[in-house]
Amino acid sequence: MGDLLPLMPEPLRHMGEGGVGCRWYEEDCEWPAVVLSFPDRFDPDEPGPDNEVTALKTLKNWKPGVYEQFTGETLGPGDSYMRDRDLERTATA
C-alpha cells in the first residue's frame, strides 16, 4: 500500500493518537480521518459506521476543531458534543 499519510488532507493527517506522523487512529473517535481521506476504499452501501456521513458526524461531535478545518464550516452551540462540553466547563470554571 505504501505510505498513504502524505495523501491525507492536512487537518486529518495529524489527528492520530500518536501525533504528527502517526499511523494509528483511535477506533471510537479518530477513525473518520481514514474514511474521509480514502472514501474509495470503503463501500458506502455496506452496513456499519464506515461511511462518509457517519464519519463527518463523528468528527463533528468528537473533534470539532478538526471538523471545522476539514470542512470550512464554523460550528455553533449545539452542533458538537465535545465543543458544548468544553464551553460548559469553561463557563463553570
C-alpha positions in Angstrom: 0.0 0.0 0.0 2.9 2.3 0.6 2.8 5.5 2.7 -0.6 7.0 2.4 -0.2 9.5 5.2 1.0 12.3 2.8 -2.1 11.8 0.7 -4.4 12.6 3.7 -5.9 16.2 3.9 -3.8 18.3 6.3 -6.3 18.6 9.1 -6.8 14.8 9.2 -3.2 13.9 8.8 -2.3 14.9 12.3 -5.3 13.5 14.0 -3.8 10.2 15.1 -3.5 9.5 18.8 0.3 9.5 18.5 0.5 13.0 17.0 2.3 14.1 13.8 3.1 11.2 11.5 1.1 8.7 13.5 -0.2 5.7 11.7 -2.7 4.6 14.4 -6.1 6.1 14.9 -8.3 5.5 18.0 -11.2 3.4 17.0 -14.0 5.4 18.6 -13.4 9.0 17.5 -10.3 9.1 15.2 -11.4 6.6 12.6 -13.1 9.3 10.5 -9.7 10.5 9.4 -9.1 7.3 7.4 -12.6 7.1 6.0 -12.7 10.7 4.9 -9.2 10.6 3.4 -9.8 7.4 1.4 -13.6 7.1 0.8 -13.0 5.0 -2.3 -11.6 2.2 -0.1 -14.9 1.8 1.8 -18.2 0.6 0.5 -20.9 3.2 1.2 -23.6 0.6 0.8 -22.1 -1.8 3.3 -23.8 -1.7 6.7 -21.8 -0.2 9.6 -20.3 3.0 10.6 -17.6 3.2 8.0 -19.2 5.7 5.6 -18.7 9.4 5.0 -21.9 10.6 6.6 -21.2 8.8 9.9 -17.5 9.8 9.7 -18.5 13.5 9.4 -20.9 13.2 12.2 -18.4 11.5 14.4 -15.7 14.1 13.5 -18.1 17.0 14.2 -19.0 15.6 17.7 -15.6 14.4 18.9 -13.0 16.5 17.1 -14.9 19.8 16.3 -11.7 21.8 15.6 -10.6 19.3 13.0 -14.1 19.2 11.5 -14.0 22.9 11.1 -10.6 22.9 9.4 -11.6 20.0 7.2 -15.0 21.3 6.1 -14.5 25.1 6.4 -17.8 25.1 8.4 -18.0 27.0 11.7 -19.8 25.1 14.4 -22.2 26.8 16.7 -23.7 25.9 20.1 -25.4 22.6 20.0 -23.5 21.4 16.9 -20.9 19.3 18.7 -21.0 17.3 21.8 -17.3 17.9 22.8 -17.5 21.6 21.9 -20.5 22.1 24.1 -18.9 20.1 26.9 -15.8 22.3 26.7 -17.8 25.5 26.6 -19.8 24.4 29.7 -16.6 23.5 31.6 -15.1 26.9 30.7 -18.3 28.7 31.9 -18.4 26.9 35.2 -14.7 27.1 36.0 
